[in-house]
Each structure stands twice: as C-alpha cells, then as structure tokens.
Amino acid sequence: MTTSEWKTVSFINRDTPAAIVSEEIDLDKCFNQNEIVVEVYAASLNPIDFMLHKSAIARLSSGKPKAYGRDFSGIIIRRGDSVSEEWKIGDKINGMISYIYSPHGSFSNYLIINPESTPSMTHIVPETSNLVTEQYNEFVISCSWPLVFGTAYAAIFHPGRDWTKINNVLVLGASTQVANCFVQIVKNHFNVKNAVGVCNEGSIEYNKQFGYDYLASYNNNKTVQNVKQIMVEKLDNEKFDVIFDSCGSNDFLPIMNEFLKPKETHSYYSTVVGDSVFNYETVDTFALLKLRLIIQPYRRLKPWRSYDYYFNMCYPNKQVEILANEMITKGQFKPQIDSLYDFNDFQKAIDRAVSGKCKVFTIHFVVNLKSNPIGKNISSEEFLEYMFQPVVFWVKSESDKKQNKKDGQNYEKLEHRKVSHTITNELFRLMMDSYLESIGRKLFNSNEPRNENYPEPNWSKIIH
C-alpha cells in the first residue's frame, strides 16, 4: 500500500470560490487495469477553466466538486495490466483531458487516465529540451500548448482546404496564444506566402518573431484601414484566402468581399470566439447563449452569405499532438509562456488571468506572469488578446517540496477565497449539460434517498 495525499483545485458552483481539496488515495489500488496514474508536474490554466466555473449556476449544477484544468504534463507512475505497451512507467507525457465538471482535473498532483479514451495525449519528445530555459523546464513547456495548439489546428484543418494552394492569411488577434500557434503552423508547416496579423501597436515587435510577414495595428479604430494599406502596398492588392479571428472581431463581416477572395476559390472566414470580445469579469450567460444558439447558427447557415464561415473549437484529436511533436522536433514550433505560479498560488493565477494583465499563463504547481507590455490600462481587444492563452501550474515533486520547506516556503492548504470567473467557447455543450443535470436531479428527486432502481446519472463528466 502506497498512500498519498491527492490535492485538486476545485469548486462546487459559480457562487463558491476555487479551493484546494485533499483526499487520501492508495496509489497501488486507485486505478483500473486499463488506466494509468500520472504524477502531474505542470498544468495550464485556459479561459475555459474559469468559464466553466462561472457557468456552474447553483440551481442547475450538482453539489459535487468540479475541478480546474485540462492541459497537463508529468510522469507515469502506475499502469494497469491491460494498458498498451505504448505507455510505460517512467514515461514523460503531456496532453489534454476533455472532462467537463469532473471531480479531478489537471490542477491536481495526480491524474488517473484511460489512454484509450484520451486521444490528446502523447510522449514529450526529446527535442523539447531545445526549448528549455532557465525559467521553463520541459514539463512547463509541454503543458502549455495542447489546448491552444488544438484550437489552431481545428481552425486550419476542420474546413478541409488544400493549404498548398493558400497564399495569403489574415489573423485577427495576433497576440493570442491560439493565433501564435496558428501562424507557426501555416508559416512553418505549410509555408504560406503571406501571413498578416492584427494586434496592438505595442505588441508588433514582439509578434514579428513568430512568423508574421506584416502586422497591422488596431489602435484608434483603424483596423480596416491599416489592413487595407498592407493589402494594397505589400500584397499587390491580392485578397486573403483565409481570415482567422482569435479575439472576437466583427470589423470585416460587413465588408468581407473587399478582403476575402471569392467563395468559389475555397476561401473562408474562421473564428474561435464569435463576433464580439468576451468580458471575462462580467460574463452574461444568457447573452452567450444567444451567441451560441442564435447568432452563430445564423452566421454559419444564412443562405445568402457570399463567403464560407466556420466556428471552430478544440476537440480531442491524436493528430494534434502528432503535428505539434513533429514541428517541435523540426524546430518549427515554439510554445509561448508568460506566467509561472506555485500550485498553492492558483488563486493569484486565476485573478491575474481574469484581470487581463497577463499575456500568456501557465501554472507550475508555479505560474510566473510577464508584465503586460502595453501597460496597466488596456482595451477590451487587448484584454481578449491576453486572455485567450494558457497559464502553467508547475506541480512540484515531493523532493522539491521538502527542499522548499527547508527554505521556508509554506505548502499548507490555502484558505477559501473569493474568485473571479468566466465562460467557455464550449458554452452550448456546457449549458446543455447543466440543464440536463438539473432535469436529472429533479427526475431522481435528489433530496430524497435514491431508489436503487434509478441510479444517479453521470452528468458530471463529458468526454468528447
């Protein structure tokens, strides 16, 4: 028997703060024969995490703990006898779990995973060591990209276009981590001729290093004029094959034909946000439902639209990790991290992320955030640019913890504190889950002893 304390950052509903919840587990008996146990070394905080928290309306969600975290990296420490030989004890792995409202997420020191039902999981490639810095080790780097790279992958591959025939791409929200992954894929993997990005003028020099050929400022509400100038002066007035929106823009929708090539050339417009910027501090659930249930279907399906419109989201897909590892191996992909916080400082990471003052976040059971290069006061567009990216939690090993205790660092359980919340681009699925859960609770009369003939439905976990 090997007992250990299992710590998880979780919440009950939108009215309860996130907190570290602990339980004792036997690491030798806590898994099934088709599962592995991963000691988590690092985990990323993405907008979807606090969106799910904000969306857990008390009357519509269960009273069970709901965990933070999807992206992770770590080492396999246990495996069942039925697990494929691909996954061995001691392997360094990273990936994305796709549970919604599960009692345990990647903001835990351990994860119990069925590899067969977790396609977005892979081994950390040796070439990741080439990206290691004094501040970020291979685990921090490896947990920072699965969800954001997968979102960019969806925007590129789901429309089903032949990218060898694409010359010009316009990226709205060029500073977001999703856009960062997007431009590295299209430039380094597909060798697209021209990648034009739109960002704050203070971020232009920073973004040049990731492959953008030209960058336009959105300051002073001159996004359209600035992009038009680049199109005329740098692209010989050739329009774009693809316009990708990672920040929530509607600038080009009324004048799409002026910038996007004709529909018959297989051009398209893709967004991972929608037509407006999310305000993560004051989320309107019903407004978001309106977006997902009315506005987005209207955009996608209206028959008189003269261009193809896609709303893309990240789905578990083994090909995402295969491509990312291939690009890392070839030196074509460099994940961006802006933040490191210790696990016990998870609340600081959440508060920092929701405030919009960070650029990219990653929580290293640690999440250090770089200063906002633009300054303290930022616009709603800038806010989303800096929100739509990961924060890494670094999960310290037991030896690290012992050493840090000697150095005076405190690893005691945190007190519950008020937390800020937000919403997810998977809101439709999420809200449907919440409503179904509510119906299930009423059907089974959760206030009474449960009838053994009507077992409690498992509404708390959805695996895509």
C-alpha positions, -999 to +999 in steps of 0.1 A: +000+000+000+013+034-010-009+061+004-006+097-007-025+130-004-044+138-036-048+176-040-071+191-065-082+227-072-120+226-075-153+244-069-190+235-064-207+262-084-203+298-095-210+311-060-182+291-043-145+300-046-119+277-061-101+259-033-076+230-028-094+199-018-074+170-004-082+133+000-061+102+007-056+077-020-037+044-024-016+048-055-014+010-058-052+005-059-067+037-072-067+027-109-084+001-131-065-023-153-070-001-184-058+031-167-025+048-158-016+071-129+003+102-138+022+124-114+014+158-127+044+182-129+027+211-147-007+222-158-021+251-179-048+275-170-070+283-200-101+306-203-123+275-205-114+267-169-128+298-153-156+299-179-168+266-166-166+279-131-187+309-139-212+289-158-219+264-130-252+280-119-261+267-084-297+257-092-286+239-124-255+221-113-248+193-088-233+197-054-203+177-063-167+191-066-158+203-101-121+205-110-100+230-128-076+221-155-073+203-189-037+207-201-010+187-182+024+172-183+040+146-160+054+111-155+035+078-155+040+062-121+014+033-122-002+014-151-028-013-153-021-047-169-044-040-198-027-007-208-009-007-242+029-011-241+030+024-256+026+038-221+052+026-196+061+036-160+086+064-161+074+078-194+072+116-197+039+126-212+017+156-219-018+162-232-053+174-226-081+157-207-115+166-220-137+162-190-164+188-181-172+191-144-151+161-134-141+159-097-104+158-108-087+179-134-051+187-143-048+211-114-040+180-093-008+163-082-021+131-098-043+121-127-059+088-134-063+084-171-076+058-196-053+062-226-078+046-249-103+074-242-077+102-241-066+107-277-050+141-269-021+126-250+015+119-262+050+115-251+072+145-246+096+145-275+134+148-267+137+179-288+116+198-262+149+201-243+159+226-270+132+249-258+142+247-221+152+280-205+164+289-170+128+297-162+109+270-180+117+233-179+104+206-203+072+200-183+062+236-181+068+240-219+049+207-227+018+215-208+014+250-223+003+240-258-022+211-261-055+231-260-043+262-278-025+243-305-055+220-309-078+251-313-055+265-340-054+230-356-092+230-358-093+264-375-068+251-401-079+216-408-116+213-400-127+234-430-110+208-452-090+231-475-059+224-495-033+246-478-007+241-505-029+265-526-032+292-499-011+323-503-025+350-480-038+347-444-051+374-422-050+368-384-072+389-361-059+390-325-023+381-335-011+383-299-033+354-286-017+321-280-041+304-304-031+329-331+005+323-322+001+285-328-019+292-359+007+314-376+035+290-367+016+261-383+007+280-415+041+296-420+064+268-408+044+237-417+025+249-448+049+276-460+021+301-466+035+330-486+020+360-466+007+360-430-007+393-419-016+399-382-037+425-364-026+434-329-020+463-305+008+486-318+028+479-286+029+442-295+040+444-331+078+440-324+071+410-301+049+392-326+073+396-355+094+367-342+066+341-347+064+343-384+041+372-393+052+389-425+032+420-418+015+434-387-013+460-386-023+480-356-059+481-344-054+512-324-076+543-330-102+521-346-082+519-378-080+481-382-097+480-416-077+509-430-044+495-418-051+461-432-062+476-464-030+495-467-009+463-462-031+445-488-026+472-514+011+481-507+025+447-498+002+421-514-003+438-547-040+442-537-044+404-536-071+394-512-069+368-484-076+331-488-083+328-451-093+352-424-088+338-389-103+355-359-090+346-324-102+376-305-138+382-313-140+408-341-168+419-364-148+446-383-147+427-416-181+410-416-199+438-433-172+443-459-159+407-463-159+407-501-134+436-500-108+414-482-117+377-487-113+360-521-144+347-538-161+317-523-155+296-554-118+298-547-124+279-514-116+309-492-131+310-457-136+330-426-130+312-393-135+323-357-129+306-323-146+333-303-175+348-322-183+383-333-176+402-301-150+403-273-157+384-241-155+403-209-143+377-185-151+397-154-187+404-162-200+374-181-236+374-193-246+338-195-278+344-215-260+368-239-236+340-246-264+315-251-278+339-276-245+340-293-242+302-295-278+293-302-289+322-325-261+344-338-235+317-346-260+294-364-272+324-383-237+333-394-230+297-404-262+289-422-276+320-438-281+310-474-273+344-490-239+348-474-212+351-501-184+335-481-178+304-460-180+309-422-167+285-396-169+285-358-141+262-347-134+246-313-107+222-300-117+186-299-095+157-287-076+145-317-044+124-318-033+142-349-030+175-330-002+160-308+014+143-337+017+175-357+029+195-326+056+170-318+067+169-355+071+206-355+089+207-322+113+180-335+120+201-366+124+233-346+092+248-363+071+253-332+079+273-300+051+274-274+048+308-256+046+310-218+042+342-199+035+330-164+046+307-136+029+303-103+033+278-075+004+254-071-007+270-038-009+303-056-035+291-080-059+320-070-033+346-079-031+330-114-068+330-118-071+366-106-043+376-129-058+359-159-093+373-154-078+408-149-064+408-184-030+420-173-012+389-184-001+378-219+002+340-216-003+320-185+010+286-173+008+272-138+038+254-124+023+239-093+041+277-104+027+305-128+050+335-133+034+362-154+054+386-176+045+423-173+018+434-198+040+451-225+012+476-231+008+489-196-018+488-169-047+502-189-058+480-218-087+480-242-113+452-245-095+440-276-062+438-258-079+422-229-090+392-250-056+390-267-040+384-233-068+362-221-070+336-249-038+319-238-026+293-213-012+298-177+011+269-164+009+253-130+040+235-120+035+206-097+065+203-076+078+168-068+079+156-032+117+162-031+112+198-043+086+203-016+108+190+011+137+213-001+114+243-003+101+236+032+136+238+044+139+271+026+109+284+045+082+280+018+047+271+030+028+243+014-002+242+038-037+242+025-050+276+013-080+292+028-110+296+006-110+330-011-134+348-034-126+341-071-133+358-104-150+337-131-157+335-168-172+314-197-162+289-224-163+287-261-179+253-255-208+271-237-235+254-257-223+219-247-217+231-212-251+247-207-269+218-222-250+196-197-261+219-168-298+218-179-297+181-184-282+177-149-310+199-135-336+177-152-319+146-140-318+158-104-355+166-105-364+133-121-345+114-095-355+137-066-321+143-053-333+155-019-347+120-011-328+087-006-320+074-041-340+045-054-316+017-062-336+010-094-328+045-106-291+051-102-277+086-102-269+097-138-233+106-145-239+141-157-207+154-142-183+142-169-184+145-207-156+130-228-157+144-264 
